[in-house]
Amino acid sequence: MQTKNIVILTSKTGGGHLSLAEALRDLIMEQTEQQATSEENDAVTGISLIDPQPGLFHLHYRLVSRHALRLWAAEFQFFDTPGRALLAHRVFTHLVERQLHALLDQLQPDLIITTYPFLSYEVKRILEQRATHVPLVLFFSDAQHLHASWLSERQATATFAPTHETYEQALAAGFAPERLHLVGWPVRQQFFQAYASQSTRQQEQRARLGLDPESFTIFLQGGGEGAAHLERTLTMLHALPAFDETIQIILATGTNRALRKRYQVTHNLAILPHTRDIAPYMATADLIMGKAGPNMLCESMMLGKPFLATTYIPGQEEANLDFIQRYGLGWVALDPLKQQALLRTLLHTPEKLAEMSATIKAYRQWNIEMNQRIVPLLCALTGS
């Protein structure tokens, strides 16, 4: 097997696009290393994860996701039409053109994958300018509804759809069936490791966090930039009579330092600052709660944990609520009173958690089987 140079283009706006890129890297490295070992060949694929966007885009996302979600929703919906999405792509191509040319000159990739819609049309135009025949793979980062920005580029060498829903939408939008592949949603290798060890390490991990090894534990997350109205959810949890007795929280504060400072000394609550190794902490919980981002949802699913969606980014993540309910991956409760009622039910009838875990297990197995298609498809594109 020859060494191949793969570039995965992603976005650091939020955590989902980057986590998906990291999951692809882990999957490719694991399977190509297994192949190299079986063939007694030491060659390993080189993979680079790059966000070529100017820093202004990251700052914009951080500000609006924390302080102006309505503005973010308006932007998302405004560009969710074919004409406006194409216009945005054309403008964005000029903004990242210099960075993309420099990247291609430096890395000379054998394959490019993008997990971010505004690096799809853009990369394809740069490759055409250079008359370079580097295979380009689009990996949809939406689970339920494809934003129009994904549909502007249909001439990629291959397009990977993580769910039946996105696969069918892409077909209806005119993507060539022979270049469109249903592959499931990959997650980072750390989640497989945490899944395998959670039955023996759960109580130990809770004790390490200063929590009771036996109490009902909630992992509460707010997204990469803290856009989940965590204060409202924490107020709801503290209002539960069971909070002081049987409920405890692992609070993932992400990059939100103010939130971390506010709750750093709270009874029955362990603060988890930003960390790339989040899987062992999620595996410690009985229930994952928070913003309905597709990446966190799928990571919970791969741990076999029910997910309770308490909020979502308007427009961008609203469709994920239907996805959760359709496949039995957890519950949706956007109102604090409904959240309280559901948690009381789960505490008094724990068999409901077990019932939900059974449907999660079925989807998890399907997802693992579909993920096995990814590396063979990539190898076919690079001639490996």
C-alpha positions in Angstrom: 0.0 0.0 0.0 1.5 3.3 -1.0 1.5 6.3 1.4 -1.2 8.8 0.5 -1.5 12.4 1.5 -5.1 13.2 2.6 -6.3 16.7 3.5 -9.5 17.1 5.4 -10.9 20.7 5.2 -13.2 21.6 8.1 -14.3 24.5 10.2 -13.7 25.5 13.8 -17.0 27.3 14.0 -18.6 25.3 16.7 -17.3 21.8 17.4 -19.3 19.6 15.0 -17.5 20.0 11.7 -14.1 19.6 13.4 -15.3 16.5 15.4 -16.5 14.9 12.2 -13.2 15.6 10.6 -11.3 14.1 13.5 -13.6 11.0 13.4 -12.8 10.5 9.7 -9.1 10.8 10.4 -9.4 8.2 13.2 -11.3 5.8 11.0 -8.9 6.1 8.1 -5.8 5.8 10.2 -7.2 2.8 12.1 -8.3 0.8 9.0 -5.3 1.7 6.9 -2.9 0.7 9.7 -4.8 -2.6 10.0 -4.4 -3.1 6.2 -0.7 -2.3 6.3 -0.2 -4.8 9.1 -2.0 -7.5 7.3 0.0 -6.9 4.2 3.3 -6.6 6.2 3.7 -3.0 4.9 4.8 -0.1 7.0 3.2 2.7 4.9 0.7 4.9 6.7 -1.6 7.4 5.2 -0.7 11.0 6.1 -3.8 13.1 7.1 -3.9 16.9 7.7 -7.0 18.6 9.3 -7.1 22.3 8.2 -9.5 25.2 8.6 -8.4 27.7 6.0 -11.0 30.4 6.9 -9.9 33.8 8.1 -10.1 34.3 11.8 -12.9 36.8 11.4 -15.3 34.0 10.6 -14.5 32.2 13.9 -15.1 35.4 15.8 -18.4 36.0 14.1 -19.6 32.6 15.0 -18.5 32.8 18.6 -20.3 36.1 19.1 -23.6 35.3 17.4 -23.8 31.7 18.8 -23.5 33.1 22.4 -25.2 36.4 22.2 -27.4 36.6 19.0 -28.9 33.2 18.1 -31.8 34.9 16.3 -29.3 36.6 14.0 -27.6 33.3 13.4 -30.9 31.7 12.6 -31.8 34.6 10.2 -28.4 34.2 8.4 -28.9 30.4 8.2 -32.4 30.7 6.7 -31.6 33.5 4.4 -28.9 31.5 2.6 -31.0 28.3 2.6 -32.1 28.8 -1.0 -30.2 27.6 -4.1 -29.7 31.1 -5.5 -28.5 32.8 -2.3 -26.4 29.8 -1.4 -24.6 30.0 -4.7 -24.1 33.7 -4.3 -22.5 33.1 -0.9 -20.3 30.4 -2.3 -19.0 32.8 -5.1 -18.2 35.5 -2.5 -16.6 33.0 -0.2 -14.4 31.6 -3.0 -12.7 34.9 -3.4 -12.2 35.2 0.4 -10.4 31.9 0.8 -8.8 31.6 -2.7 -5.4 32.7 -1.6 -5.4 30.3 1.4 -6.5 27.3 -0.7 -3.9 27.9 -3.3 -1.2 28.1 -0.7 -2.5 24.9 1.0 -2.5 23.0 -2.3 1.0 24.2 -3.1 2.4 23.2 0.3 0.6 19.8 0.9 0.2 18.4 -2.6 -2.7 16.2 -1.5 -3.7 13.0 -3.2 -7.3 13.4 -1.8 -9.3 16.2 -0.3 -12.3 15.7 2.0 -14.5 18.5 3.3 -16.9 18.4 6.2 -18.0 22.0 5.8 -20.3 23.2 3.1 -18.5 26.5 2.4 -15.4 24.6 1.5 -17.0 22.4 -1.1 -17.9 24.7 -4.1 -14.9 26.8 -3.2 -12.3 23.9 -3.4 -13.8 22.6 -6.6 -13.4 26.0 -8.3 -9.8 26.2 -7.2 -9.0 22.7 -8.4 -10.6 23.7 -11.8 -8.4 26.8 -12.0 -5.3 24.7 -11.4 -6.5 22.0 -13.8 -5.7 19.6 -11.0 -7.4 16.2 -10.9 -7.3 15.7 -7.2 -10.3 13.7 -6.0 -12.7 15.8 -3.9 -15.1 14.1 -1.4 -18.0 16.0 0.3 -19.0 14.6 3.6 -22.4 16.0 4.7 -22.4 17.3 8.3 -26.2 17.4 8.5 -28.2 14.5 9.8 -31.8 15.4 8.9 -32.0 18.4 6.6 -29.3 19.4 4.0 -28.7 23.2 3.9 -28.8 24.6 0.4 -25.1 25.4 0.7 -24.3 21.7 0.4 -26.4 21.4 -2.8 -24.4 24.0 -4.8 -21.6 21.6 -5.6 -22.7 18.4 -7.3 -19.6 17.6 -9.3 -17.4 16.3 -6.5 -15.7 13.0 -7.2 -17.8 11.4 -4.4 -20.3 12.6 -1.8 -20.9 10.8 1.5 -24.2 11.0 3.2 -24.4 10.0 6.9 -28.1 9.2 7.1 -31.0 7.9 4.9 -32.5 11.4 5.1 -29.5 13.3 3.6 -29.0 10.6 1.0 -32.5 10.9 -0.3 -32.4 14.7 -0.3 -29.1 14.6 -2.3 -30.6 12.2 -4.8 -33.7 14.5 -5.2 -31.4 17.5 -5.6 -29.7 15.9 -8.6 -26.5 14.3 -7.2 -25.4 11.5 -9.4 -26.3 8.1 -7.8 -23.0 6.5 -8.8 -21.1 9.1 -6.9 -23.4 9.4 -3.8 -22.8 6.9 -1.0 -24.7 6.2 2.3 -22.0 5.7 4.9 -23.3 6.5 8.3 -21.9 9.0 10.8 -18.4 8.3 12.0 -17.3 9.2 15.5 -13.9 9.6 17.0 -12.0 6.5 18.2 -12.1 7.6 21.8 -15.9 6.9 21.8 -15.3 3.3 20.9 -12.7 2.9 23.6 -15.0 4.6 26.2 -17.9 2.3 25.1 -15.8 -0.8 25.6 -14.6 0.2 29.1 -17.6 2.0 30.6 -19.1 -1.0 32.4 -16.0 -1.4 34.5 -14.8 2.3 34.8 -18.1 4.2 35.3 -18.0 4.3 39.1 -14.3 4.9 39.2 -14.7 7.9 36.9 -17.5 9.4 38.9 -15.5 9.2 42.1 -12.5 10.8 40.3 -14.8 13.8 39.5 -15.9 14.0 43.2 -19.3 12.6 42.5 -21.3 9.8 44.1 -20.6 6.5 42.2 -24.2 5.3 42.6 -26.3 8.5 41.9 -28.1 9.2 38.6 -25.7 11.2 36.6 -26.4 13.7 33.8 -23.8 14.9 31.3 -24.9 18.4 30.4 -23.2 20.0 27.4 -23.6 23.4 25.7 -21.9 23.0 22.3 -18.4 24.1 21.3 -19.2 27.8 22.0 -21.7 27.4 24.8 -24.8 28.2 22.8 -27.3 25.9 24.7 -28.8 28.2 27.4 -27.2 26.1 30.1 -28.2 28.4 32.9 -31.8 27.8 32.2 -31.4 24.1 32.3 -29.3 24.2 35.5 -32.0 26.2 37.1 -34.5 23.6 36.2 -32.3 20.8 37.5 -31.8 22.6 40.8 -35.5 23.0 41.2 -36.0 19.2 41.2 -36.5 17.8 44.8 -34.3 14.9 43.8 -31.3 17.0 42.9 -29.8 17.0 46.4 -30.4 13.3 46.8 -30.2 11.3 43.6 -29.2 13.6 40.7 -25.7 14.9 39.9 -24.3 16.7 36.9 -21.2 16.7 34.8 -21.2 20.2 33.3 -19.2 20.6 30.1 -18.6 24.3 29.8 -16.6 24.2 26.5 -14.7 27.5 26.0 -17.2 29.5 28.1 -15.0 30.7 31.0 -17.8 32.8 32.5 -20.0 29.8 32.8 -17.2 27.7 34.3 -16.5 30.4 36.9 -20.1 30.8 37.9 -20.7 27.1 38.7 -17.2 25.9 39.8 -18.4 25.5 43.4 -21.8 23.9 43.1 -23.1 20.9 45.1 -23.5 17.7 43.1 -21.9 19.3 40.0 -18.5 18.6 38.5 -17.1 21.1 36.0 -15.6 19.8 32.8 -13.5 22.5 31.0 -12.8 22.3 27.3 -11.1 19.0 26.5 -10.6 17.0 23.3 -10.9 13.7 25.3 -14.6 14.1 26.2 -15.8 10.5 25.6 -14.8 9.0 29.0 -16.8 11.7 30.8 -19.9 11.2 28.6 -19.6 7.5 29.2 -19.8 8.1 32.9 -23.3 9.5 32.6 -26.7 7.8 32.6 -28.2 10.5 30.3 -26.7 13.1 27.9 -28.5 16.4 27.9 -28.1 19.6 25.9 -28.1 21.2 22.5 -29.3 19.0 19.6 -26.1 19.1 17.5 -25.8 16.1 15.2 -22.3 15.3 16.2 -23.0 15.2 20.0 -26.2 13.2 19.2 -24.3 10.6 17.2 -21.5 10.4 19.8 -24.1 9.7 22.5 -25.6 7.1 20.3 -22.2 5.4 19.8 -21.8 5.3 23.6 -25.3 3.7 23.9 -26.5 6.7 25.9 -30.0 8.2 25.6 -30.0 11.9 24.5 -32.3 14.5 25.9 -32.5 17.6 23.6 -33.2 20.7 25.7 -32.5 23.3 23.0 -31.2 23.8 19.5 -29.7 26.4 17.3 -32.7 27.8 15.4 -32.9 26.8 11.8 -29.6 24.9 11.8 -30.5 22.1 14.3 -34.3 22.2 14.5 -34.7 19.2 12.1 -32.5 17.1 14.4 -35.4 17.0 16.9 -37.4 14.8 14.5 -34.4 12.7 13.9 -34.0 11.9 17.6 -37.7 10.8 17.9 -37.8 8.9 14.6 -35.0 6.6 15.5 -35.6 6.4 19.3 -32.3 8.0 20.2 -33.7 9.8 23.2 -36.2 12.5 24.0 -37.0 16.1 23.1 -38.1 18.4 26.0 -37.6 22.1 25.2 -39.7 23.4 28.1 -38.2 23.3 31.6 -41.4 21.9 33.1 -41.4 19.1 30.5 -37.8 18.4 31.3 -38.6 18.1 35.0 -41.5 15.8 34.3 -39.4 13.5 32.1 -36.5 13.3 34.6 -38.9 12.5 37.4 -40.3 9.7 35.2 -36.8 8.3 34.5 -35.9 8.4 38.1 -39.0 6.5 39.2 -39.2 4.1 36.2 -35.6 3.3 35.2 -36.8 0.7 32.8 -37.6 3.5 30.4 -33.9 4.2 30.1 -33.4 0.5 29.3 -36.1 0.5 26.6 -34.5 3.6 24.9 -31.1 1.9 25.1 -32.4 -1.0 23.0 -33.4 1.2 20.1 -30.2 3.1 20.4 -28.3 -0.2 20.2 -30.0 -1.1 16.9 -29.2 2.2 15.2 -25.6 2.0 16.6 -25.1 -1.3 14.9 -26.4 -0.1 11.6 -24.1 2.9 11.8 -21.0 0.8 12.5 -21.8 -1.4 9.5 -22.2 1.6 7.2 -19.0 3.2 8.4 -17.1 0.2 7.1 -17.8 1.4 3.6 -15.8 4.7 4.0 -12.2 3.6 3.7 -12.7 1.1 0.8 -14.4 3.9 -1.1 -11.6 6.3 -0.4 -9.0 3.7 -1.4 -10.8 3.3 -4.7 -10.6 7.0 -5.3 -6.8 7.1 -4.6 -5.9 3.9 -6.3 -4.7 2.3 -3.0 
